Amino acid sequence: MIVTESMMQKISEPGLWFMKSSKPIKDISNLIYELAEKGCAHLFVNTQYQKEIQREVIAKVMKDRIDEASDEDERNWLEREMSEYYEHGFFFYPEEMNDYVENGSFWKEDAYLGDDSNLSIFDYPSKIAIIEGIDYLPIDDESDLKDSLQFVHEDAIVYEKSVIVMVQEKNYESASDFIETNLLV
């Protein structure tokens, strides 16, 4: 997935946005890679799949570094050096890759990962939040889903946050039209 100009335009506007996803680990990893690594955005990500997502993003960054090698010798050297990560959990060379390991600066500054449905997406300084699913939103279980989503959308605008929520391909009953209207893709 590549973040399109249309998606970036929507994300630049505060509000609640939805992305249909049957593979949340892959889709969240792609968003983190595109928005934080390539686009230099700061993100708050609420997911239970932290380690899996970190591995996916690290693999993408490693591939980039290897693809940027100036020749076959450098590419082979980088592949050998980067394979040390899988054995030791960190990089000897290139050292800047250690920014992406589990407690590296990338995950503290650029793409903060949380895994608590009680975390408030509006308490984090990041302007963009990626949420694993509707269950992670601060919604009232007793209210109509559409009303709850509308309330979160209005809060996102007030707090100037763009909140991207992964949703499945299913009928969300009264909220389906609202979700379809606010789809990123």
N, C-alpha and C positions, 0 to 999 in steps of 0.2 A: 504494500500500500504506500502510495506517495500522497502526501498532503497536497491537495490541489489549491489553486488560487481561490476558488469558491469556498473551500473549507476554511482557509486562512481568513477570508473576509468575515465569515460567520463567527469564527473564534475570536476575532478582534472586537466583536460586539459582546458586551456582557449579557449573560442569560444562560438558560439551560438548553443544552444541545444533546442530541442523541446520535449514537452510531450503532447500527445493527451489527451484531457480532455473534458468530457461532464458535469462535475461538478467541476468548478474551485474553489469554496470555499472549498470543501472537499479535492481536490487534493493539493491545495496550503497549506492548514492546515496540511495535512499529510507530505508534504515536509518540512515545518517549524519544525514540531514536530521531524521528523527523522533527519534532518540536524542540526538544531540549538539546540534542547533539548537533543536529544540522541547523536548526533555527535559533539556537541560543535562548530559548524561552525557559523560564523557571516554572516548574510544575509541582503540584501536590497530587499524589496518586494514591488512591485508597483501594487496596486490593489484598486478597489473601494469598496471592501468588507471587510474593516478593522475590524469593530466590530464583524462581523460574524466569521471571521477567528480567531480573538482573543478568542471568546467564544469556538470555536471548539478546539483550542490548550489548553486552560485552562481545558476543560472537559477531554482531554486526560491525562494531567498532574495530575489532581485530581484522575482519575481512577488509574493511576500508584501508587500514594501515598496510596490510599485505598487498592490496591492489595498488597502492600508491608507491610501491617499491620501484626504484629506478631501473633495476635489472633483475635477471633470474637469480644471481647470487644473493642479492639483498633480500629478495622474496624468500628464498630457501632459509636464509639466516633468520628472518623475522618469523617464519613458520616454526622453526625449531625453538626460538626464544619464547614465542607465545604459547607453545605447547607446555612450557613449564608451569603456566598458570593452572592447568588441569591437574598437575601433580602437586604443586605447592600452595596454590591459592593466591599467589601474587606473581608479579612480573619482575624478573631480574632486569631485562631490557626489552623494549624501551620502558623506562621507569614511569613515564607519564601515563602509561596504561594503568598504573595502580590507582589513578583517580577513579577508575570504574569498578574496582573490586568492592566487595560487600560494604565496607565502611569507608569507602573512598569519598573524596570531595564531591564528585559528580552526584552521588546519592544524597549528600547533605545539602548541597547548594543548588543544583540544577533540577533534580528529579527526586524530591523527597517522597519516600514510600511509607505509607501507613497501612494498617490492617484492622482498624476498629470502626465498626459501623456507628459508634457514638462520637467519632471525631467530627468536629464541625468544619466543614469545608470553607467556612467563612472566617475562621480563626487564623488561617495560614497566609503569609504575605504573598504567596504566589497568586498571580492573576488568573492562572489557568489550573483547573482541577480535572483530573481524569478519575472517574468513579467506575468500579467494576460492574455495578448493577444498581437497579432502582432500590434494592434493599439497603444499600449503603447511604441513601439520601435521608435527610432528616424529615421524614414524612410521618404524618399521623395515621396509624393503622385504622382508626375508626372513621376517618374522612374518606370521601370519594377520591380515588387516585388522581383523577384529572385536577380536582381542586388542590390537592396536595402538591402536585407538580407545578401548577400555576403559582402557588405560594412560594415554592423554592425558586422558580424562575424570577419572580418579582424580587426576592431577596438577593439573588445573584446580580440583578441589575443595580439594586441599591448599594451592594457591597463591591460593585464593579468587578465581578468575577465571571469568567467563562467556564461553565461546568459541563464537561463531556461525560455522558453516561452511556455505558455499554448496555444495549438491550438485545433481547433475543428476537428471532423471527416468530412472533406469536401475537395473538390478539390481546391487547391491554384494555379491552372493553371501552369504557367511557374516555380513557386517556389516549386511545389509539390515534385519533385525529391530531391531538396536541403533539404527540411524539412524531408523527409523520410530518407535521408542519415544521418541526424543529430538528429534522434530520440533517446531519452534516453532509452526507453524500447525496 
